[in-house]
Amino acid sequence: MRPGERALRAQLAFFRDFIRNQAEQGDPYANVLGVPENPYPHYEEVRARGRLYRSSIGSWVTADHKLANEILRDRRLGVRKANGEKLPEIMSFDNSLLGADPPDHTRLRRVMTPTLNPRMAGGWRPRVKEICSRLIDDILAEDKPFNLMTAFAQQLPVAVIADLVGIPERCRADFFHISRRITPLLEGVVTYEQTQSTEAAIKEMTDLFVDIIALRKADPQDDMISRLVPLVDEGTLSMDELVPMVTFVPLAGSETTVNLVGNGILALLAHPEQWQLLVERPELAAGVAEETLRYDPPVQQYRRIAHERIELAGHTLPVDGELAIMVGGANRDPQVFPDPGTFDITRDIGADTLAFSAGIHYCMGASLAKLEAEVAFEALTARIPRLRRAGPIRRSGSFIIRGMREFPVAAR
Ligand code: HEM
């Protein structure tokens, strides 16, 4: 047994038992952490307990849209502890944007913005169309039932992100395999074996990106890494910051977009009249992306830490008090969205969904992700108008990322 293994195993087992126990006693947040097939009734229970409630797990929890929005924009809260210490669960992202508080976050985000912003997203449309078209050609050529996740939804964002970030063709298979091993990190409650495999994968990913950065330095192209490398030479950015920053982008942009496409198609097939409406009116594809982000968002919750003692919705949070924001619940808050449990691709959502967060950590890839999903929905309904379910789905087992591993479908 490795040093510390016994203690870590015991700690993880204790945590799992504790959560199970609290869930059995009816705590809705503990129930969410247990990754139920359908978390939405538990979010309703969270909201029924007030705008903010203290879970028996220790965190303060909200599914209230207005409060969630305020919390995400509140500068008295951050993503690290008040003394700047990182949380153990975000170990791989400690130097990425998502794991940084101001002033580091402000500087890193400014550096990244020219390489990833809403303006550049539109330019990707022809390339995204081409990738979707090629993937559907392959699916139709096979002429048999297929797993929508592996045959289509996973392929699209990985191809786009690899081009955007500048992952050379010959490193892409490695990148894909390693990132699959990192995703359990997003699942929160993990086993000892998963922590070991994830740690090893993070190290391999870092090594891979160190190599890619060296390649791009020697032979710059029109991509994110090539544009950021000169900043290291100028002294604006350190190598210790560049590596996690560029490693994080493909992870942030693929696991999420994959599930926006998957969850959207699942909702459309569960509501055949909505599928038919899209077949007849392909211009509604952007609306499908927006409604899926509201109705079944790929990222279901965010966490924030109080950097000072604060009063919030009748509660007093101490320094380092932890807030869990149930986005899946906030996006179904009836105060903001009438008839929130109905999937309606013609709904006028405006800027109200919190699926990409809000405030300083607002997703930098939101426009690109929406474009990818829009083109995907348009292409699938146009070329496979009789798409149908062909077997039971298997979910990915995370309370943060909601999506599927297996989604069997048939083209006719
Ligand atoms: C449907 C797809 C996507 C969803 C649902 C999503 C969601 C999110 C959310 C919720 C956050 C902030 C989390 C928090 O506040 O704690 C975030 C941050 C981020 N996302 Fe996305 N994302 C998606 C796609 C992408 C894509 C395609 C990219 C890159 C090309 C990307 C890059 C980023 C980056 C760099 C951040 C960090 C921003 C910061 O901390 O300042 N995301 N995303």
Residues whose N, C-alpha, C, O or C-beta is under 5 A from the ligand:
A	BS01	HEM	L97 L98 R109 V249 A252 G253 T256 T257 L260 P298 V299 Y302 A355 F356 S357 I360 H361 Y362 C363 M364 G365 A366 L368 A369
